[in-house]
Amino acid sequence: MAKELNVEVVAVEEKVFSGQAEMVVARTTEGELAALPGHAPLLGQLAEPGQVRIKLVGGGEQAFDVSGGFLSITDAGVTVLAESVSPATTTVKR
């Protein structure tokens, strides 16, 4: 099992983030979830307002406020497709 996830965060007009991560946390309409390497395939609708937090390999975290869109988890990694994405002004801890 891989120890890293390939993560892409994409807004309507541009790719906002692309890189390796240890974990991705997002809130969907079904609830908050954390994706780790080896997670089962999943397609979820992002909850609004929402935030996607990415725990980077080697430490650190990136967070994005997202509006609309979907989260896709596959063997290839995690992709967030959102209508709008902006760097989070505050990180929401749950």
DRENVEX-934715 format. One record per residue: x, y, z of N, C-alpha, C, O in turn. Coordinates in steps of 0.1 Angstrom, whole numbers, plus 2048, in hexadecimal, padded with zeros to 3 digits. Example, Ala and Ser with C-alpha at 12.3 -4.5 7.8 and 13.67 -1.06 7.14 Angstrom:
BEGIN
8847C784E87B7D384E8847DF84E88E7DF855;8807EA8478897F584788180084F88680B850;
REM end
This chain:
BEGIN
8087F480080080080080980C80081380D808;8068167F880D8237F780B82B80380182A80A;81683380781583B81281284980F811852818;80F84C80280C85A7FE80185A7F47FE8507EE;7F98657F47EE8677EB7F28717E17F987B7E4;7EF86F7D47F08797CA7E48827CB7D987C7C9;7E588F7CD7D98977D07D98A37C57E38A97C3;7CD8A57C07CB8B07B77BF8B87BB7B48B27BE;7C08C57BC7B58CE7BF7B38D77B37BC8DE7AF;7A78D57AD7A58DC7A07988E57A178D8E07A5;7998F279D78E8FB79C78A8FB78E7908F4785;77F90178B77990177D784906773785900768;78C91077679591576C7A491276E7AC915765;7A790B7797B690977B7B88FE7867B08FB78E;7C48F77857C88EE78F7CF8F679A7D88FE798;7C98F47A67CE8FD7B17D98F67B97E28FC7BF;7D88E97BA7E28E17C27E48D47BB7DB8CD7B7;7F18CF7BB7F48C27B68018BE7BE80B8C47BE;8008B27C580B8AD7CC8088A17D47FD89B7D3;81289D7DC8118917E480C8957F281089F7F8;80488C7F87FF88F8067FE88280E7FD877808;7FE88381B7FB8788247ED8768267E886A828;7E58818267D687F8297CF88C8237D5896822;7C388981F7BA89481B7AD8938237A7889824;7A989F82879C89F8307938A98297968B4825;7868A482777C8AC82076F8A982676C89E82B;7668B38257588B182A74F8AF81D74E8B8815;7488A481D73F8A18127318A381872F8A5824;7278A180F7198A281371689681C70B896823;71E88C81C71C88082572488183272287883A;72C88B83373488D84074288F83C74788E831;74A89284775989484576088784375D87D84A;76A88783A77287A83978087E837784889833;78887483B79787583979B86A83079885E832;7A286E8257A786481C7B686281E7BE86B81F;7BA8558217C78518237CB8488177C2843810;7D88458157DC83C80B7D582E80D7D4829818;7D08298027C881C8027BA81E8057B3814806;7B482A8057A682C80879E8267FC7A38267F1;7938217FF78A81B7F57858267EB7848327EF;7838237DF77E82D7D57718337DA76882C7E0;7708407D77648477DC7628547D376C8597CF;7558577D17528647CB74886B7D473D8657D7;74C8777D974387E7E274188C7DE74A8927D8;7358917E173289F7DE7378A87E97348A57F5;73E8B27E77448BB7F17388C37F872F8C87F1;7398C480572F8CC80C7328DB80B73E8DE809;7288E380B72B8F280A7268F881771B8F581C;72D90281D73B9058197448FA81D7418F2826;74F8F88167588ED8197678F181A76B8FC816;76E8E881F77D8EA8207848DD81E77F8D2823;78E8DD8167968D18147A48D381A7AA8DE818;7A88CA8237B58CB82A7BE8C08257BA8B5824;7CA8C48217D48BA81C7E08BA8257E78C4827;7E28AE82B7EE8AC8347F98A882A7F989D825;8038B182980E8AF8208188A482581A8A3831;81F89E81B82989481F83489C8258398A7821;83989783184489E8388408A98418488B0847;8338AA84382D8B484C8288C084482A8C2838;8208C884C81A8D484680C8D08418088C483F;8048DB83E7F68D983A7F28E48317F68F0833;7EB8E18267E58EB81E7D68E981F7D08DE820;7CF8F58207C08F48217BA8FD8167C0908813;7AF8F98107A890180679990280A7938F880D;79490D80878590F80978090C7FB7859117F1;7769037FB7708FF7EE7619017EE75A9017F8;75C9037E274E9057E07498FC7D474F8FD7C9;73F8F47D773A8EB7CD7448E17C87508E27CB;7408D67C27498CD7BC7498BF7C37408BC7CB;7548B77BF7548A97C37628A67C876C8AC7C5;76389B7D076F8957D476F8877CE76687F7D0;77A8837C877C8767C278886F7C87938757C8;7868637CD79185B7D279284F7CA7888477C8;79E84C7C47A08417BB7AE83B7BF7B58407C8;7B28307B87BF82A7BB7CA8347B77D58347BD;7C783D7AE7D18477AA7D38537B47DD85A7B3;7C98557BD7CA85F7C67BD8667C97B28617C7;7BE8737CD7B287B7D17B28877C87BB88E7C6;7A68897C27A48957BA79889D7BF78D8977C2;7998AA7C178F8B37C578C8BB7B97948C37B5;77F8BB7B577B8C37A97708CC7AF7658C87B3;7738D97B076A8E37B67678EE7AD76F8F27A4;75C8F57AF7589007A776190C7AA7669137A1;76590E7B776E9187BB7779137C677290B7CF;7849177C678D9137D079691F7D379A9277CB;7989217E07A192C7E57A89277F17A391F7F9;7B492C7F37BB9297FF7B392C80C7AD93780C;7B39238157AB9258217B093082A7BD93282C;7A893982E7AC9448377AE93F8457B694484C;7A69358497A792F8567A592085479D91C84C;7AD91885C7AB90A85B7A19058657A2908871;7978FE86078C8F98697908EC86E7928E2866;7928EB87B7958DE8827888D88877808DF88E;7868CB8847798C588977D8B98927758B2897;
REM end
